[in-house]
Amino acid sequence: MFTEFHRVLAPGGPVMLAFQVGDERYHRDEAFGKPIHLDWYRHRPDAVADLLRDAGFETWVRVVKEAEGTERTPQAFVIARKPATAA
């Protein structure tokens, strides 16, 4: 997926990802009284930054915000950019 982001972005183009921090996989079979089949995953910021780098991006910012209020898990934000010139 990150390779495709890199392919379609203009040189110097940014990509920002926001996600929940963790290693877990979750599944739901029901939402709002309806049957569903939904899986989602939490990720580690360093692992996401590594995947972006492997796809050709330069990591610019990595931030983790601790859970607060009703949040159950820390939130991560990774901003990277496609190099302005070919590497």
DAZI-V427687 format. One record per residue. N is the residue number from 1. PHI is phi in degrees with one decimal (999 if undefined). Layout:
N,PHI ; N,PHI
This chain:
1,999 ; 2,-67.9 ; 3,-63.4 ; 4,-69.1 ; 5,-54.8 ; 6,-62.0 ; 7,-62.6 ; 8,-88.9 ; 9,-76.9 ; 10,-69.5 ; 11,-53.5 ; 12,84.4 ; 13,-68.7 ; 14,-93.4 ; 15,-135.6 ; 16,-122.5 ; 17,-119.0 ; 18,-127.9 ; 19,-160.5 ; 20,-83.1 ; 21,-85.3 ; 22,156.5 ; 23,-122.4 ; 24,-85.7 ; 25,-111.7 ; 26,-123.8 ; 27,-141.0 ; 28,-127.2 ; 29,-107.4 ; 30,-148.6 ; 31,-150.7 ; 32,55.1 ; 33,77.7 ; 34,-116.0 ; 35,-72.1 ; 36,-140.8 ; 37,-133.4 ; 38,-133.9 ; 39,-115.3 ; 40,-145.0 ; 41,-129.9 ; 42,-97.0 ; 43,-135.6 ; 44,-95.0 ; 45,-56.3 ; 46,-64.1 ; 47,-65.8 ; 48,-65.2 ; 49,-61.6 ; 50,-63.3 ; 51,-63.7 ; 52,-63.4 ; 53,-61.3 ; 54,-61.3 ; 55,-85.6 ; 56,106.6 ; 57,-87.1 ; 58,-106.0 ; 59,-70.7 ; 60,-107.1 ; 61,-140.6 ; 62,-133.1 ; 63,-132.3 ; 64,-121.1 ; 65,-105.2 ; 66,-64.8 ; 67,-61.7 ; 68,-146.2 ; 69,60.6 ; 70,-89.3 ; 71,-66.2 ; 72,-101.1 ; 73,-146.4 ; 74,-61.4 ; 75,-110.6 ; 76,-117.9 ; 77,-135.6 ; 78,-125.9 ; 79,-116.8 ; 80,-135.3 ; 81,-141.3 ; 82,-76.9 ; 83,-52.7 ; 84,-67.6 ; 85,-128.8 ; 86,-63.3 ; 87,-78.6
